Amino acid sequence: MNKLTLLFFIILVFVFTNSKAQITTIEEGFETTDSILPPGWHKVNNAVFPISANPDVNWTVRDSGEYCPGLANALTQSHNGTKSVGVSWWASIDTSGQGGDGVADCWLITPQITGVNNNYILKFWASGGSASYSDSIQIWGSFIDSIPSNFVYLQSVFWPAGSVYGQFQEYTVDLSGLAFGTPVYIAFRYYMDCAVDGFFVFVDDVYIGDPTSINTIGSEIPERYALGQNYPNPFNPTTRIKFDIAKTSNVKLTIFNSLGQVVKVLQDGVLNAGYYEAEFDGSTLASGTYFYRLEADAYVETKKMLLVK
């Protein structure tokens, strides 16, 4: 192998290995696969027993309208499109057809995500439970690896008995606690004592990323710094904030709660002179009064806005 060929091979390996790792945003509707998980996703049975010989009781992508394992008459449901990923209470049954210890422990784990910052959130649509049985899932995160024992608990979703089967709701989880500059994994954990409860949980339309966007408006240069009133106001859950930068500056745009605590930093770095608009998503925040402050060069201004859910 001559030097030129060797150099070309090294470059290819470098590009390939780095491009595989650089997933910064996940937007997954589970529409491109059937019976298997999307590339990079995987499932783990973390129970103390091997589960049913039917592997589809653990997290599996299905077409809506198909019969669900463990349910006599219920069909697969989806929020959007024709598919979703779901897990059955039958994950509590071992390979002999017995009840195991009755506790299902099934993990659905995302691909590795890089570039997580303080604005990152997880949004997803989910449905669980039925008229007779409660259900739940837990959200976990890891900045070590994708082994369940290295994840930390973030949040739970619970559906009480009396829930409407197949009725989806959107949920939002703040991921700022995982923003340590290292790659992270997110997991959906189905941990249910199915000797008592448990039915079927569907998850669909998963988004992981930074919903904050800073956009340039036009190409003109403003004469002075300015901070506009957000619109709409009141808002739920998103609003837009316009601001003007008179010359290239270090710019910081920060959201505070009524106690003066920082809840979001929308911009913190150099921006060229121009007119800008930032989008703020308050999905993870409670209703109330919030303040936003623009700092650029010697210019500082603060305005008030109202989140009403």
Backbone torsions as a table, in degrees:
resi	resn	phi	psi	omega
1	MET	NA	120.4	-179.4
2	ASN	-77.5	171.2	-174.1
3	LYS	-63.4	-38.5	-178.7
4	LEU	-65.0	-43.7	178.7
5	THR	-64.1	-41.7	179.2
6	LEU	-62.2	-42.9	179.3
7	LEU	-62.5	-43.7	179.5
8	PHE	-61.5	-41.1	179.3
9	PHE	-63.9	-43.0	179.8
10	ILE	-62.5	-42.1	179.2
11	ILE	-62.8	-43.1	179.5
12	LEU	-61.4	-44.6	179.6
13	VAL	-62.2	-43.3	-180.0
14	PHE	-61.8	-47.5	-178.6
15	VAL	-64.3	-43.8	-177.0
16	PHE	-64.8	-47.6	-177.3
17	THR	-67.1	-35.4	-179.7
18	ASN	-76.6	-36.0	-179.5
19	SER	-67.8	-30.5	178.6
20	LYS	-66.8	-33.1	-172.4
21	ALA	-84.4	-20.6	-168.9
22	GLN	-89.3	65.8	171.3
23	ILE	-96.8	113.9	-178.2
24	THR	-105.2	-19.5	-179.3
25	THR	-141.1	140.0	174.9
26	ILE	-118.0	127.0	171.7
27	GLU	-132.0	99.2	-171.1
28	GLU	-124.7	119.0	176.8
29	GLY	-107.0	1.5	175.7
30	PHE	60.8	28.3	-176.6
31	GLU	-90.2	-15.4	-171.4
32	THR	-97.9	-2.6	178.8
33	THR	-130.0	162.0	177.3
34	ASP	-144.1	127.4	-179.5
35	SER	72.7	-11.1	175.1
36	ILE	-126.6	165.7	-179.9
37	LEU	-87.0	157.3	177.1
38	PRO	-61.2	158.0	179.4
39	PRO	-54.4	133.8	178.2
40	GLY	90.9	-20.9	176.1
41	TRP	-85.2	148.8	172.9
42	HIS	-151.3	162.3	-178.9
43	LYS	-120.3	153.0	-178.6
44	VAL	-135.1	132.6	168.3
45	ASN	-92.0	109.0	-176.6
46	ASN	-103.1	12.9	178.0
47	ALA	-71.9	169.3	-178.0
48	VAL	-85.0	6.8	-179.1
49	PHE	-142.3	153.8	173.3
50	PRO	-71.7	133.0	-175.2
51	ILE	-82.4	176.7	-174.5
52	SER	-40.6	149.5	178.2
53	ALA	-60.9	-16.6	175.4
54	ASN	-86.3	103.3	-175.8
55	PRO	-68.3	-14.3	-176.6
56	ASP	-73.7	-5.8	176.5
57	VAL	-71.3	-27.9	172.9
58	ASN	-78.2	171.6	-173.7
59	TRP	-47.7	118.6	-177.4
60	THR	-144.5	143.1	176.0
61	VAL	-82.9	132.6	179.6
62	ARG	-138.0	154.7	169.7
63	ASP	-72.9	140.3	173.7
64	SER	-64.0	144.0	-178.4
65	GLY	98.1	-12.1	176.0
66	GLU	-81.2	153.1	175.2
67	TYR	-71.8	143.4	-177.7
68	CYS	-95.6	136.2	177.2
69	PRO	-61.9	129.2	-179.8
70	GLY	95.2	-8.3	179.8
71	LEU	-119.2	128.2	-174.2
72	ALA	-71.9	-42.2	-171.6
73	ASN	-126.3	-3.5	-175.9
74	ALA	-87.8	141.8	-179.9
75	LEU	-105.8	155.7	177.4
76	THR	-59.0	140.5	180.0
77	GLN	-118.3	153.3	174.2
78	SER	-138.6	154.7	178.1
79	HIS	-81.6	-44.5	-175.1
80	ASN	-141.6	140.8	-176.2
81	GLY	76.3	-149.8	-175.1
82	THR	-117.0	-2.8	-174.6
83	LYS	-133.1	158.8	173.3
84	SER	-152.3	174.8	174.6
85	VAL	-111.9	137.4	-174.4
86	GLY	-144.1	164.9	179.8
87	VAL	-137.7	141.2	-174.5
88	SER	-106.1	154.1	173.9
89	TRP	-62.4	-18.7	177.5
90	TRP	-64.4	-9.7	175.0
91	ALA	-67.1	-4.5	176.5
92	SER	-91.9	-0.6	-177.1
93	ILE	-102.6	131.6	-176.9
94	ASP	-83.0	179.9	-173.3
95	THR	-67.7	-16.7	178.0
96	SER	-84.7	-4.1	-177.3
97	GLY	88.3	3.0	177.6
98	GLN	-88.4	-175.9	-173.0
99	GLY	-88.5	6.5	-175.8
100	GLY	55.8	-135.4	170.7
101	ASP	-103.7	9.1	175.9
102	GLY	84.9	-6.4	-176.6
103	VAL	-108.5	113.7	175.3
104	ALA	-81.3	142.9	178.6
105	ASP	-143.9	81.4	-174.1
106	CYS	-111.6	130.0	-177.4
107	TRP	-112.9	132.8	170.5
108	LEU	-112.1	117.2	-170.2
109	ILE	-118.0	133.2	-178.0
110	THR	-76.0	168.0	167.2
111	PRO	-63.6	166.0	176.2
112	GLN	-66.5	136.6	-178.3
113	ILE	-118.7	130.8	179.6
114	THR	-110.7	165.0	174.4
115	GLY	75.3	20.2	-178.5
116	VAL	-66.0	128.5	177.7
117	ASN	-121.9	-175.7	-174.8
118	ASN	-68.1	-10.5	179.7
119	ASN	-95.1	-4.1	-174.9
120	TYR	-66.9	140.5	175.7
121	ILE	-136.4	160.6	168.2
122	LEU	-111.1	126.6	172.6
123	LYS	-122.1	138.9	176.5
124	PHE	-157.1	158.9	174.4
125	TRP	-106.6	138.2	-177.8
126	ALA	-148.8	157.0	177.3
127	SER	-141.8	141.2	179.5
128	GLY	-157.7	164.0	176.6
129	GLY	77.9	-177.4	-178.5
130	SER	-156.6	-172.0	179.7
131	ALA	-63.4	-28.4	-174.0
132	SER	-110.3	-18.8	-172.6
133	TYR	-130.2	140.7	174.3
134	SER	-85.1	167.0	179.3
135	ASP	-152.8	165.7	177.1
136	SER	-163.2	159.2	166.7
137	ILE	-136.3	157.8	175.9
138	GLN	-117.9	149.2	175.7
139	ILE	-108.6	127.8	-179.1
140	TRP	-126.4	157.4	178.4
141	GLY	-137.3	149.7	178.2
142	SER	-140.1	136.6	171.4
143	PHE	-113.7	20.7	177.7
144	ILE	-108.2	-64.2	177.8
145	ASP	-161.5	-167.5	-175.8
146	SER	-101.4	18.3	176.7
147	ILE	-82.0	127.1	-174.6
148	PRO	-51.7	-35.8	-177.2
149	SER	-66.2	-14.6	-179.6
150	ASN	-99.8	5.9	178.2
151	PHE	-87.3	155.5	174.6
152	VAL	-116.8	145.5	-177.6
153	TYR	-71.8	137.8	178.3
154	LEU	-116.1	-47.9	-171.5
155	GLN	-167.9	158.4	176.0
156	SER	-123.4	153.8	170.7
157	VAL	-123.3	130.1	-176.4
158	PHE	-126.7	134.0	174.5
159	TRP	-115.9	116.5	-178.5
160	PRO	-74.5	162.5	170.6
161	ALA	-57.8	138.6	-173.4
162	GLY	103.6	-3.2	176.7
163	SER	-69.2	154.0	179.0
164	VAL	-86.2	118.8	-179.5
165	TYR	-60.2	129.3	176.8
166	GLY	82.4	5.4	178.4
167	GLN	-90.1	112.0	-174.5
168	PHE	-87.0	149.0	174.5
169	GLN	-138.6	148.5	179.5
170	GLU	-88.6	139.7	179.2
171	TYR	-128.1	147.1	-178.8
172	THR	-129.4	134.7	179.5
173	VAL	-125.6	128.5	177.3
174	ASP	-76.0	124.4	-178.5
175	LEU	-105.2	12.7	-176.6
176	SER	-62.1	-25.6	178.9
177	GLY	-68.5	-11.2	178.4
178	LEU	-102.9	5.1	-174.4
179	ALA	-83.5	75.7	-179.7
180	PHE	-110.6	12.0	179.8
181	GLY	80.1	6.3	178.4
182	THR	-114.1	156.5	177.7
183	PRO	-60.5	149.2	-178.6
184	VAL	-130.3	161.7	171.5
185	TYR	-126.0	146.4	174.9
186	ILE	-117.6	140.9	-178.7
187	ALA	-130.0	141.5	169.2
188	PHE	-101.5	118.6	-176.2
189	ARG	-110.7	123.1	174.0
190	TYR	-97.7	101.3	-176.5
191	TYR	-122.6	95.1	-172.0
192	MET	-134.4	138.6	168.7
193	ASP	-82.0	93.2	-172.4
194	CYS	-81.9	-0.8	169.7
195	ALA	-71.8	-19.0	-178.3
196	VAL	-112.4	-49.1	-175.9
197	ASP	-137.1	-161.3	-177.5
198	GLY	95.8	137.0	-179.6
199	PHE	-142.8	-85.4	177.5
200	PHE	-159.4	135.3	177.9
201	VAL	-118.4	131.4	174.9
202	PHE	-113.1	140.5	174.2
203	VAL	-126.0	138.7	-177.4
204	ASP	-149.1	160.1	172.9
205	ASP	49.2	64.3	-179.3
206	VAL	-86.2	130.2	175.1
207	TYR	-125.9	128.2	172.2
208	ILE	-129.6	121.0	-179.3
209	GLY	171.6	-170.3	178.3
210	ASP	-102.1	106.1	-177.9
211	PRO	-75.4	-7.4	-179.4
212	THR	-73.3	133.4	177.0
213	SER	-134.8	136.6	175.4
214	ILE	-113.3	115.7	-176.7
215	ASN	-116.5	142.7	174.2
216	THR	-82.2	136.5	178.4
217	ILE	-108.9	110.9	178.7
218	GLY	70.5	-169.4	-177.0
219	SER	-124.4	2.2	-178.8
220	GLU	-77.7	161.4	-179.7
221	ILE	-109.7	123.6	179.5
222	PRO	-70.4	155.6	179.8
223	GLU	-81.9	-23.4	-176.4
224	ARG	-146.7	163.4	174.1
225	TYR	-73.7	147.0	177.9
226	ALA	-159.2	151.2	175.2
227	LEU	-125.1	121.5	-178.2
228	GLY	-88.9	167.0	174.7
229	GLN	-76.9	136.4	-180.0
230	ASN	-62.7	153.8	178.4
231	TYR	-143.9	132.5	-3.5
232	PRO	-74.5	163.3	177.8
233	ASN	-153.5	114.3	3.4
234	PRO	-63.4	164.2	-177.0
235	PHE	-139.0	160.9	176.7
236	ASN	-164.3	113.9	-11.7
237	PRO	-100.4	-0.2	-176.0
238	THR	-114.3	152.2	176.7
239	THR	-150.1	164.6	-178.4
240	ARG	-118.3	141.5	-179.0
241	ILE	-124.5	120.4	177.8
242	LYS	-97.3	142.8	176.3
243	PHE	-150.2	152.9	-176.1
244	ASP	-115.5	134.0	178.9
245	ILE	-117.5	116.2	-172.4
246	ALA	-76.8	-27.6	177.4
247	LYS	-152.5	162.6	-179.0
248	THR	-54.8	124.0	-171.7
249	SER	-149.4	160.2	164.3
250	ASN	-75.2	122.1	-173.3
251	VAL	-120.9	132.9	175.9
252	LYS	-129.0	126.2	177.7
253	LEU	-121.9	114.8	-169.5
254	THR	-124.5	142.4	175.5
255	ILE	-105.6	132.7	178.6
256	PHE	-121.9	151.9	170.2
257	ASN	-87.5	-176.8	-175.0
258	SER	-69.6	-12.6	177.3
259	LEU	-92.7	0.0	-178.9
260	GLY	84.6	9.5	179.6
261	GLN	-85.1	139.6	178.4
262	VAL	-71.5	127.3	176.6
263	VAL	-111.3	-25.5	177.1
264	LYS	-154.6	144.2	169.1
265	VAL	-115.4	109.0	-175.5
266	LEU	-81.7	-29.2	-179.7
267	GLN	-150.7	134.3	176.7
268	ASP	-153.7	87.0	-177.8
269	GLY	166.3	-175.7	-175.4
270	VAL	-77.2	132.6	171.3
271	LEU	-125.7	143.1	173.9
272	ASN	-73.6	162.5	177.0
273	ALA	-58.9	138.1	179.4
274	GLY	161.5	178.0	175.7
275	TYR	-96.7	134.1	-174.6
276	TYR	-131.2	158.5	173.6
277	GLU	-138.4	128.8	178.2
278	ALA	-110.7	143.0	174.7
279	GLU	-104.8	132.3	-180.0
280	PHE	-116.7	130.5	179.8
281	ASP	-111.1	114.9	-178.9
282	GLY	-99.6	26.7	-175.5
283	SER	-58.1	-35.1	-175.3
284	THR	-90.3	2.3	-175.3
285	LEU	-106.4	156.8	176.7
286	ALA	-82.4	159.1	175.0
287	SER	-58.6	147.2	177.8
288	GLY	153.5	-174.9	179.3
289	THR	-89.9	133.6	177.9
290	TYR	-129.6	159.8	-179.8
291	PHE	-125.4	146.3	174.8
292	TYR	-128.5	138.4	-173.8
293	ARG	-126.8	133.5	175.9
294	LEU	-106.6	127.6	175.1
295	GLU	-123.0	121.9	-179.9
296	ALA	-152.4	120.0	-175.3
297	ASP	56.9	-124.9	178.0
298	ALA	-95.1	3.2	-175.9
299	TYR	-87.7	130.7	174.7
300	VAL	-139.2	128.3	176.2
301	GLU	-147.1	144.2	-178.6
302	THR	-127.0	139.6	176.2
303	LYS	-132.9	164.4	-175.6
304	LYS	-109.6	147.1	175.0
305	MET	-144.3	162.6	-172.8
306	LEU	-126.4	121.7	175.7
307	LEU	-98.0	121.9	-178.4
308	VAL	-125.4	115.6	-179.9
309	LYS	-106.9	NA	NA
